Amino acid sequence: MSAHTHDQLIRVSLAAQQLELLGGGEVLRRFPVSTALNGPGERTSSGGTPCGWHEVRAMIGADCPPDTVFVGRRPTGEIYSDELAQRFPERDWILTRILWLRGLEPGRNRSGEVDSMRRFIYVHGCPDSEPMGVPRSHGCVRMRNADVIELFERVVPGMRVWIGAGPFDAAAPRHP
């Protein structure tokens, strides 16, 4: 894992369908992503990607092979394949790594009916056949498996994550 400094953060642009790892005010790495088909949305059952400031609350899957299938944040013992996808066409595939996000803005993305963590909002891998740069998820931020592995190696718990549909709000809230 690379050295983490307090000035590193993740920025997700819903408009650009991109995730950027920032450090020292500069883009260190940029990845295509797929956010919610329903667009931005913080409310429970909205199917939207919640906006505002978050933090990486938990990192799951560090020692798992690429394409590991997760259900309820636990590896199932399965490795994603076309055959598995054909057997379970209804699954929303969560693969390889999970960065579980916790909202930092009470009333916006934390607590009550707008709680990102209780909604199980993640940055996670998905089948490489899924398109990136196009909103298609159920609220999470989907990434290619190789990309989520690379990002996972550069992130630490507590790292700030900004998700937005508009301009970047550089003023991160204090830790609640």
C-alpha positions as CSV (number, residue, x, y, z in Angstrom):
1,M,0.0,0.0,0.0
2,S,1.3,3.4,-0.8
3,A,1.7,6.0,1.8
4,H,-1.5,7.8,2.7
5,T,-1.5,11.4,3.7
6,H,-4.4,13.5,5.1
7,D,-4.7,15.4,1.8
8,Q,-5.7,12.3,-0.2
9,L,-9.3,11.8,-1.1
10,I,-11.6,10.2,-3.6
11,R,-13.8,12.3,-5.9
12,V,-16.7,10.7,-7.8
13,S,-18.4,12.7,-10.5
14,L,-21.8,11.5,-11.4
15,A,-21.9,13.8,-14.5
16,A,-18.6,12.4,-15.9
17,Q,-19.0,8.9,-14.5
18,Q,-15.5,9.0,-13.2
19,L,-13.7,8.3,-9.9
20,E,-10.5,10.3,-9.2
21,L,-7.9,9.6,-6.5
22,L,-6.6,13.0,-5.5
23,G,-3.5,13.9,-3.5
24,G,-2.0,17.3,-2.9
25,G,-4.8,18.8,-4.9
26,E,-3.8,16.9,-8.0
27,V,-5.4,13.9,-9.8
28,L,-3.2,10.9,-9.0
29,R,-5.4,8.4,-10.9
30,R,-8.7,8.5,-12.8
31,F,-11.0,5.6,-13.4
32,P,-14.3,5.2,-15.3
33,V,-17.2,4.1,-13.1
34,S,-20.9,3.4,-13.3
35,T,-23.2,5.0,-10.8
36,A,-26.9,4.8,-10.3
37,L,-29.3,4.4,-13.2
38,N,-31.7,6.5,-11.1
39,G,-29.2,9.3,-10.8
40,P,-28.4,11.1,-7.5
41,G,-30.4,10.2,-4.5
42,E,-29.9,9.8,-0.8
43,R,-33.2,8.4,0.5
44,T,-33.6,4.8,1.4
45,S,-35.1,2.8,-1.5
46,S,-34.3,5.7,-4.0
47,G,-31.9,3.5,-6.0
48,G,-29.8,6.7,-6.3
49,T,-26.2,7.3,-5.7
50,P,-25.9,9.5,-2.5
51,C,-24.1,12.8,-2.9
52,G,-22.0,14.7,-0.5
53,W,-19.1,13.8,1.8
54,H,-18.5,10.2,2.9
55,E,-15.6,8.2,4.3
56,V,-14.3,4.7,3.6
57,R,-15.8,3.0,6.7
58,A,-14.6,-0.6,5.8
59,M,-12.4,-2.3,3.3
60,I,-13.5,-5.8,2.4
61,G,-11.8,-8.5,0.2
62,A,-8.1,-7.7,0.6
63,D,-6.9,-11.3,0.1
64,C,-9.6,-12.5,-2.2
65,P,-8.8,-13.4,-5.9
66,P,-10.2,-11.2,-8.6
67,D,-13.9,-11.9,-9.5
68,T,-14.7,-13.2,-6.0
69,V,-18.4,-13.0,-5.5
70,F,-19.7,-11.2,-2.3
71,V,-23.2,-11.4,-0.8
72,G,-23.8,-9.5,2.4
73,R,-20.1,-8.3,2.3
74,R,-19.0,-11.9,2.6
75,P,-17.3,-14.0,-0.1
76,T,-19.6,-16.8,-1.2
77,G,-16.7,-19.1,-2.3
78,E,-17.8,-18.4,-6.0
79,I,-15.7,-16.9,-8.7
80,Y,-17.7,-14.9,-11.2
81,S,-18.0,-16.5,-14.7
82,D,-20.4,-16.3,-17.6
83,E,-21.8,-19.7,-16.6
84,L,-22.5,-18.4,-13.1
85,A,-24.1,-15.3,-14.5
86,Q,-26.4,-17.4,-16.6
87,R,-27.4,-19.5,-13.6
88,F,-28.2,-16.4,-11.5
89,P,-29.4,-13.7,-13.9
90,E,-31.2,-11.7,-11.1
91,R,-28.1,-11.1,-9.0
92,D,-26.6,-7.6,-8.7
93,W,-22.9,-8.8,-8.8
94,I,-20.6,-7.4,-6.2
95,L,-17.1,-8.6,-7.0
96,T,-13.4,-8.5,-6.1
97,R,-13.3,-5.7,-3.5
98,I,-15.7,-3.5,-1.4
99,L,-15.1,0.0,0.0
100,W,-18.1,0.5,2.3
101,L,-19.0,4.2,2.5
102,R,-20.4,6.1,5.5
103,G,-22.0,9.4,5.0
104,L,-20.5,12.4,7.0
105,E,-23.4,14.9,6.6
106,P,-26.3,14.3,9.0
107,G,-29.6,14.9,7.3
108,R,-28.0,14.6,3.9
109,N,-26.3,11.2,3.7
110,R,-26.2,10.1,7.4
111,S,-28.9,9.0,9.8
112,G,-32.6,8.4,9.3
113,E,-33.9,7.9,5.8
114,V,-30.7,9.2,4.1
115,D,-28.0,6.9,5.7
116,S,-25.5,5.8,3.1
117,M,-24.0,3.1,5.3
118,R,-27.4,1.6,6.2
119,R,-28.2,1.6,2.5
120,F,-25.0,-0.5,1.9
121,I,-23.5,2.0,-0.5
122,Y,-20.1,0.7,-1.8
123,V,-17.4,1.3,-4.3
124,H,-17.1,-2.2,-5.7
125,G,-16.1,-4.4,-8.6
126,C,-18.6,-5.7,-11.1
127,P,-18.5,-8.0,-14.2
128,D,-16.1,-6.6,-16.7
129,S,-18.8,-7.0,-19.3
130,E,-20.8,-4.2,-17.6
131,P,-20.3,-0.8,-19.3
132,M,-18.4,1.9,-17.6
133,G,-19.1,5.6,-18.1
134,V,-22.9,4.9,-18.1
135,P,-25.2,5.0,-15.1
136,R,-26.4,1.5,-14.5
137,S,-26.0,0.6,-10.8
138,H,-28.6,0.4,-8.0
139,G,-26.9,3.2,-6.1
140,C,-23.3,2.0,-5.6
141,V,-20.2,3.1,-7.6
142,R,-19.2,0.2,-9.8
143,M,-15.7,-0.3,-11.2
144,R,-13.8,-2.7,-13.4
145,N,-12.2,-5.4,-11.2
146,A,-8.6,-4.5,-12.1
147,D,-9.4,-0.8,-11.3
148,V,-11.0,-1.5,-7.9
149,I,-8.0,-3.7,-6.9
150,E,-5.6,-0.8,-7.8
151,L,-7.8,1.7,-5.9
152,F,-8.1,-0.6,-2.9
153,E,-4.3,-0.8,-2.6
154,R,-4.1,3.0,-2.4
155,V,-6.9,3.7,0.1
156,V,-7.1,3.4,3.9
157,P,-10.1,3.3,6.2
158,G,-11.3,6.8,7.0
159,M,-10.2,8.3,3.6
160,R,-12.7,11.0,2.5
161,V,-14.9,10.4,-0.5
162,W,-16.8,13.2,-2.2
163,I,-19.7,12.2,-4.5
164,G,-21.4,14.9,-6.6
165,A,-23.6,15.7,-9.6
166,G,-22.2,19.2,-9.8
167,P,-19.0,21.1,-9.0
168,F,-16.6,19.7,-6.4
169,D,-17.1,21.0,-2.9
170,A,-13.6,21.1,-1.5
171,A,-14.8,21.9,2.1
172,A,-14.9,18.5,3.8
173,P,-16.9,18.4,7.0
174,R,-15.3,17.6,10.3
175,H,-15.5,14.0,11.4
176,P,-18.9,13.6,13.1
